[in-house]
Amino acid sequence: MLSDQELLALLDNHESDRVERKRNANQADDLKKAICAFANDLPDHRAPGVVFIGIEDNGQCANAQIDDALLLNLAHMRDDGNLLPFPSLTVQKRTLRGCEMAVVEVQPADFPPVRYSGRVWIRVGPRRAIATPDEERRLTEKRRAAIIPFDQQPVAGVTLDELALNVFKTTYLVNAVSPEVIAENNRSIEQQLSSLRFLTGGVPNVAAVLLFAKDPRRWIPGSYVQFLRLAGTDLDAPIKDQEEIGGTMLDILQNLDSKLKANIAVATTIVGSNKEVAIPDYPIAALQQCIRNAIMHRNYEGTNAPVRVTWFDDRIETYSPGGLFGQVSPESFGKGATDYRNSLVAEAMKVLGYVQRFGFGIPIIEKALRENGNPPAKYEFPDNGVLVTIGRRQ
């Protein structure tokens, strides 16, 4: 974090492209554009940009109320899914020259360009602007290849011919980038893929293969979901239904939704004055979140194992290959700690509409189970995996 002296130097420099001053935090849209621009760090300062909240444009104190609710709202701005990839920022309350203010420090992104609602914002001197195609190219070239995550590593042997480029154009590009930007830029398909980080060194990467390859399993053998429905409560029970659900990630997600809906049983109960109410044995929202989390957070590296969904008569077990990642531990799991083994895959699921807000999967599961009358989910962490068990509503 920056020292008081460093913050004061920035605060007093009215020409700096590393500073924005805000009287209050009422304009969330404007704040997110500022965060996006600082994360992109087009001038290549390699130092954090700072948003001061509670300061007038002329640098005078605005005497704003800086409380815990404000700080929490500011910290959550990175998690609502509109800033992608996730910016790194810190939020704190500081007192400088007797003035209380909220200070948001935004670190330069390792994998630019960062977009806010499909647009790339940058700083041009003391003002903000939308990046031109040439400026986006410069941001792309700044990526730090030495620390690239697995889902952005190139897949040897894969060419653009192996990708279903029409799927990229019709299902992803139109949701990831604003229509005005697409219409204005007239960029090649290679430039579009590279701008959205699906090409690494000109080669399609793991995320591109998972999302757009004509045959993803040829390159990533474990990229499917094994669905098994048993007529009993043990693994040796008779099989009622089984399927290897593969294809692109969008194919998998769509087919899984259909599979869940087909297998959920619904009972009709009479309540009140002869009013019929349909109650499922499992809430579909909980199952969707559980399986989507397994696909998003699983380890695709060094294993050919699929995500497994095993449906017993009394419970559903979802197994995700790969243990907990980063700062998430068994103690912090589901309690607000978030980290992303596959950050580009997570971003893609948000773009495709399968994630509404990051970090809220477990609360959604628990709320849906509670409201439907199911027991709480059980979370286990065997070696190299995560197992989630959802019990049937009695």
N, C-alpha and C positions, 0 to 999 in steps of 0.2 A: 504494500500500500504506500501511496505517496505521503511524504511528511508534510507537516504544516507549512514549512517554508516552500516546498515545491508547489503545494496547492495555492498558496498566496501569490507566488510568481505567475502561475497560470491565470488566476483570478484577475490579476492586475493587467494582464496582457490582452488588450482588446483586439489585437490583430491576429491572435493565435488561431490556428485551425484545429487545435486540440481541446477547445473549450466551448461549451454552450452554457448560457445562464438562463434560468427559468424562475419567474416570480413564484410559481406554484406548479403542482403536478396535474393540473386539471386536463391538460391536453395530452392524453396518453399516446395518441397517434403520433404527435410531434416528437415525443420523447423516444418512441421506438425508432423513428427515422434517424434521430440523433445517434442512438445506440448502434444502429446498422452502419451509419457512416463512419463512426469511430472504429468499429470492428474491422471495416474494410481497409482502413489506414492507407489510402491511396498515396499520400505523400511519403509513405514508408518511414515514419518516425520511429517505428518499433518501440513505441512507448504508449501508455494508455491515454485515451481521450477521456475528458471529464465533463459530466453534466452537473452543474451546481443548481440545486433547487432551493429557493428561498432568497434569490439574489435578483435585483433589478438589472436591466440591460446595461445601465451605467456603472454597475458594480456595487451599488448601495444595498444595504440589508433590506429585505422585504418584510421582515418580522413575521415569517410564515410559521405555522404550527407544524413542527417536525415530531411526529409521534410514531409509535411502533406500527400502527396500521399503515401509515404512509410508507415506511421503510419496507414492510412486508409486501405491499402492492408493487413497489418498485422492483423488488427482488423477483417477483413472479412474472415480470414482463418477459423474461427470457423463456418461460415455460409454456406460454399459451400457443406455441406452434406457428406463430406468424413470422418469427425471426429464425431463419434457417440458413446454414447450420447454426447450432446453438452458440450464441456469443458467450464469452467468458467475462463476467462482470462482478463487482462487489458493490454493496450498498452500505453506507454507514452514516451515522449522525456525527457531524463535526461542528465545533465552535471556533470560528476564525475572527479575530478582532472583535470579539464579543457578540458575533452574529451566529445564531444557530441555523444550520443548513443541512440538507441531505446531499451527500456526495456520491455520485455514481461513477465508478472507474470502469472503463471498458477496455479490455486488452485487445491488441491486434489479433485477428483471427489467424489460426494456422492454415485454414483451408478456405480462403476467399474464392469467389465473392459471397458475402452474406446478403441475403435478400429479406426485405420486409414486405410481406404481402405481394411477393412476386417481382418486386423492383429492387435494383441495386442502388443504394444511396451512398454517396461519397461526400467528402469535404473538399470544396474548392476555395481555398483561402478561408475567410471568415464565414462563408455561406455554405449551404447544403445544396446538392444537385443530384439528379439521376445520372448514373454512369452511362457514357456512350459505349458503343460496341468496342472501340479501341481501348477505353479505360477498363472495361470488363476483361479484355484479353490481358492487359497488364496485371490485373488482380489475379487472374488464373495462373500467370507465370510466377507469382510470388509464393505459391504453395510450397510448403516445406516437405519435400519428398522423403527426407530421412526419417520422419516420424509418422508416415502415412498409416492409417489403420487398415486392418485386413480387408474390410469391404471396399476400400478404395485402391487396393493393390491390383495391378494389371494381371489378366489371366492369359498365360502364354498360349499362343495359337488361335486366339479368338480375334476375328476381324469383324468389320461392320456388316459383312454379308451374313454373319451368324446371328445378327440381331433382327428382331421384327421391328423395323424402324417405324412402320405405320402405327404400331402399338405405342411407341414412344411419343409420336406426334399427336395421336388422337386421345390418349388417356392420361399422359403425364405432362407433356409440355404445356398444354392448354390450362392445366391446373397449377403448374409451378411458376409460370411467367404470365404477367398481365397481358391481355390481348393487344393493347396498344403497343407494348414493347415488341411483341412478336411481329406485328404489322409494320413497325417502323424499321426494324433492324435488317430484315431480309438476309439473315445469316445462313450459312450452309449447315447441313445436318451435323457435320463434325464439330463445327463451332458451337452449335446448340448443345450437343452432348457434353462437350468439354466445359462449357460455361456452367452446366449443372453438375459437373464433377463426375460424369460417368466414363470419361476417358482419362487415363493416367499415362502420360508419355505417348499419347496418341492411340493407346490400346484400350479396348473395353475392359473395365475392372469387374470385380466380383459383384458389386451391386448392380451393374449394368446387365451382367449375365443372369442374376436372380430375377430381375425385373423384365428384361426384354429379349432374352435369348430364345431362339426357336426351340432349342432343346437344352434347358438349363442343367439337367442331370448328366448330360454328356461331360460337362465341365466341373460341376459341383455335385457329386453323386448323392449327397445327403439332403439335397434341396427338395424335399417332399414331406408330406405328413402321412404317417401310417395310422389309419382309422380302423379300430376293431370293436365290434359290438358283440358282447357275449350274453348268452341266456343263462345267467347265474352270477355268483359273487366271487368265483375263483377263475384263475387263468385256464384251468382244464375244463371249463364249462363249454357247451356246444356254441359254435360260432353262428351268430345271426346275420352279421354283415361285416365285410372287411373290404378295404380299398386303399390303394396307394394313391394319394391325391397329389398330383404333380402339375407340371407346366410352369408358367411364369408365376411370380408371387401374386399378381392380381388374379390369375386363374385359381390358385390355391385358396385365396381368401374368399372368393365368390363361391367356389364349390363347397368349401367348409360351411359357409352360412347355410347353403341349401341342405347339406348333410345334417347339420344340427336341427334345423327346422323339421326335417323329415323324421327325426328320431325322438324329439321331445313329445311326451304324452301330456295331454291336456284333460283334466277332470272338470266337470261342471258341478258347481255347488249352489244351492239355493240360500240366499241371504235376504234379510229384511222381509218385505212383503212380496214373496214369490219372485224375487229378482235372481236371475241366473248369472253366475259369475264363473268365467273360465279361468282355472288356475293350472299352470304347467308344473310338471314335476321338477323342472329346472328352469330358471330364468335365462332366456337366451343372451341377455346382455352380459351376465356373469361368464357364461361359457365363451362368448366371443372375446371378451377381454382376456380371459385366461389363455386361450389358444393364440391370439394375436401377440400377446406378450411373449409367449414361447417362441414364436417365429421371429419376432423382432430381436430378442435378446440372446438367442441361442448362439453357440459357437459353430461357425461354418468351417473353421480351420482345423486340419489334422484329424477329421472324423468323417465317416460316411454315414453316420447314424441319422435317422430322420427324427423330427418331432413325432411323438407317439401320443395318440388319444385312445384310451382304452375305456370303453363304456360298459360297466357292469350293471347288474340289476339294481344295486343299491348305491352306486357312486360312479363318478367319472374321474379318471386319473389322466393328467396331462404331464408328459415328461419332456423337458427341454434339454438337449445336449449342451454341456458347458455349464460350469458353476456360476456363482455370482461374480459380478465384474466390478473392478475399480473400487470406489468407496462404499459400495453396497455390501453389507455383511449380514449374517443371519440375525443379528441383533437390530440392525437398522432397516431390514427388509420391510417394505410396506409402511414405513414411518417417515416418509418424506425424502429419504436419501435416493438420489437418482444418478445413474451413470450409464453410458452407452457403449457397448462393445461394437455395435454396428451403427454408427451415427448416421451414415448416409441411408441405410435401410430404414432406420427410424424416421428420418426426414421424408423418405418416399411414402411410407405408410401414412404420414400426416397429409402429404400432398394428395394422396389417393382417397382420403376421407376415412381411413380406418383407425386413425387416432385423432381424438378431438382436442386433447390437451395432455402434454407430457407429464408424467409423474402421478397420474390420477387413476391408473389401471386398477391397483389393489383396492382403493376406496370404492370404486365403481362396483367391483366384484362383491365386496362385503355389503354394500348398500342393497344391491339387487338380491342377494341371498337373504338378507334380513327381511326385506319387504315381501319376499315370496314365501317365507316360512321355512327356508332351508337352513341346515346347521352352518356355522362358519366354515370357511375353507380351511384346509389343513396344508401347511407349507413345510416341505422337507427338502434337505439339501444333501443328497447322497454325493459320493465322489463324482466330480465332473458332470453334475446335472442338477436340475431343479424339478421337483415333483410336487404338483398341486392336486389335491383331492377335494372334490366337491360332492357332498352327500346329497342324496335324493330327498325331496320334500316328503315327509311322512303324512 
